[in-house]
């Protein structure tokens, strides 16, 4: 693995964590939206990630792979999709609510705000770690350039 590929790996991680942060923010923003039916009620969304293998990025390097080579090593992350939670929706009896159905029930999303805040902190810290990795790689590359000057 070259020092230059670190930027690709950390960049893909930053993109993934940014999407995770956006879906979490969307879940929190819609946590208290009311609806009169289950079909119209917002459902919590979660991104699904998959590792990008090194062999997928460089298929020409697959010939002559030896023990200890880069085969099977991760080369980043990609977003497979965003899924909606299948957890049960919250049903509250509020007959005076404008969105109440015929029986007086209002449906609320299946968003757990505490869980979403934990996800938000985790994705924010993961994003920051990828930024730190990029900064470390940048400073290493700058040090390499100054080696010939001494």
C-alpha positions as CSV (number, residue, x, y, z in Angstrom):
1,X,0.0,0.0,0.0
2,X,1.4,3.3,-1.0
3,X,1.4,6.5,1.0
4,X,-0.7,8.1,-1.7
5,X,-3.6,5.6,-1.3
6,X,-4.0,6.7,2.3
7,X,-5.8,9.8,0.9
8,X,-8.2,7.7,-1.1
9,X,-9.0,5.5,1.9
10,X,-9.4,8.3,4.4
11,X,-11.4,10.3,1.8
12,X,-13.9,7.4,1.3
13,X,-14.2,7.2,5.1
14,X,-14.9,10.9,5.4
15,X,-17.6,10.6,2.6
16,X,-19.2,7.6,4.4
17,X,-19.2,9.3,7.8
18,X,-20.6,12.5,6.3
19,X,-23.5,10.5,4.8
20,X,-24.0,8.8,8.2
21,X,-24.1,12.2,9.9
22,X,-26.6,13.5,7.4
23,X,-29.0,10.6,7.9
24,X,-28.7,10.9,11.6
25,X,-29.5,14.6,11.5
26,X,-32.5,13.8,9.3
27,X,-33.7,11.2,11.8
28,X,-33.4,13.6,14.7
29,X,-35.1,16.4,12.7
30,X,-38.1,14.1,12.0
31,X,-38.2,12.4,15.5
32,X,-41.4,14.2,16.5
33,X,-43.3,14.5,13.2
34,X,-46.8,13.2,13.6
35,X,-48.9,11.4,11.0
36,X,-52.4,9.9,10.9
37,X,-51.3,6.7,9.1
38,X,-48.4,4.2,9.2
39,X,-47.8,4.7,5.4
40,X,-47.1,8.4,5.8
41,X,-45.0,8.2,9.0
42,X,-41.3,8.9,8.8
43,X,-39.1,5.8,9.5
44,X,-35.6,6.0,10.8
45,X,-32.9,5.6,8.1
46,X,-29.5,4.0,8.4
47,X,-26.7,3.9,5.8
48,X,-25.2,0.5,4.9
49,X,-21.4,0.4,4.2
50,X,-19.2,-2.1,2.6
51,X,-15.4,-2.4,2.5
52,X,-13.7,-1.8,-0.9
53,X,-11.0,-4.4,-1.3
54,X,-7.6,-3.5,-2.7
55,X,-8.0,-6.0,-5.5
56,X,-11.1,-4.2,-6.7
57,X,-9.1,-0.9,-7.1
58,X,-6.1,-2.4,-8.9
59,X,-7.2,-5.5,-10.9
60,X,-4.0,-5.4,-12.9
61,X,-1.9,-6.1,-9.8
62,X,-3.6,-9.5,-9.1
63,X,-0.9,-11.4,-11.1
64,X,1.9,-12.7,-9.0
65,X,0.4,-12.0,-5.6
66,X,2.6,-13.5,-2.9
67,X,2.3,-14.3,0.8
68,X,2.0,-11.1,2.7
69,X,0.7,-9.1,-0.3
70,X,-2.1,-6.6,-0.4
71,X,-4.8,-9.1,-1.4
72,X,-7.7,-8.9,1.0
73,X,-6.6,-5.6,2.5
74,X,-9.2,-2.9,2.7
75,X,-8.9,0.1,0.4
76,X,-11.8,2.2,1.7
77,X,-15.5,2.1,2.2
78,X,-18.4,2.6,-0.1
79,X,-22.1,3.2,0.6
80,X,-24.3,0.2,-0.4
81,X,-27.5,2.1,0.3
82,X,-29.8,3.6,2.9
83,X,-32.3,1.3,4.6
84,X,-35.4,2.2,6.6
85,X,-35.8,0.8,10.1
86,X,-38.5,-1.9,10.4
87,X,-38.9,-1.2,14.1
88,X,-42.5,-0.6,15.3
89,X,-43.8,2.9,15.0
90,X,-44.9,4.8,18.1
91,X,-48.7,5.1,18.4
92,X,-50.1,7.6,20.9
93,X,-53.6,8.3,21.8
94,X,-54.1,12.1,21.2
95,X,-57.7,12.7,20.0
96,X,-57.3,16.5,20.0
97,X,-54.2,16.4,17.7
98,X,-54.8,17.7,14.2
99,X,-53.2,14.6,12.7
100,X,-55.2,12.1,14.7
101,X,-56.9,9.3,12.8
102,X,-60.6,8.2,13.3
103,X,-59.7,6.4,16.5
104,X,-57.8,9.3,17.9
105,X,-54.3,7.8,17.4
106,X,-51.3,9.7,16.1
107,X,-48.3,7.8,14.7
108,X,-44.8,9.0,15.4
109,X,-41.5,7.8,13.9
110,X,-39.5,4.9,15.2
111,X,-36.5,7.2,16.0
112,X,-34.7,6.8,19.3
113,X,-33.1,10.2,19.9
114,X,-30.6,8.9,22.4
115,X,-29.3,6.2,19.9
116,X,-29.2,8.9,17.2
117,X,-27.1,11.2,19.3
118,X,-24.7,8.4,20.0
119,X,-24.5,7.7,16.3
120,X,-23.9,11.4,15.7
121,X,-21.0,11.5,18.1
122,X,-19.5,8.3,16.7
123,X,-19.7,9.5,13.1
124,X,-18.3,12.9,14.0
125,X,-15.4,11.3,15.8
126,X,-14.8,8.9,12.9
127,X,-14.8,11.8,10.4
128,X,-12.3,13.6,12.6
129,X,-10.0,10.5,12.8
130,X,-10.0,10.4,9.0
131,X,-9.0,14.1,8.9
132,X,-6.2,13.4,11.3
133,X,-5.0,10.5,9.2
134,X,-4.9,12.7,6.1
135,X,-3.0,15.4,8.0
136,X,-0.5,12.8,9.2
137,X,0.0,11.4,5.7
138,X,0.5,15.0,4.4
139,X,3.1,15.8,6.9
140,X,4.9,12.5,6.2
141,X,5.0,13.3,2.5
142,X,6.3,16.8,3.2
143,X,9.1,15.3,5.4
144,X,10.0,12.9,2.5
145,X,10.4,15.9,0.2
146,X,12.8,17.5,2.7
147,X,15.0,14.5,3.0
148,X,17.1,15.3,-0.1
149,X,17.8,18.8,1.2
150,X,19.9,17.9,4.2
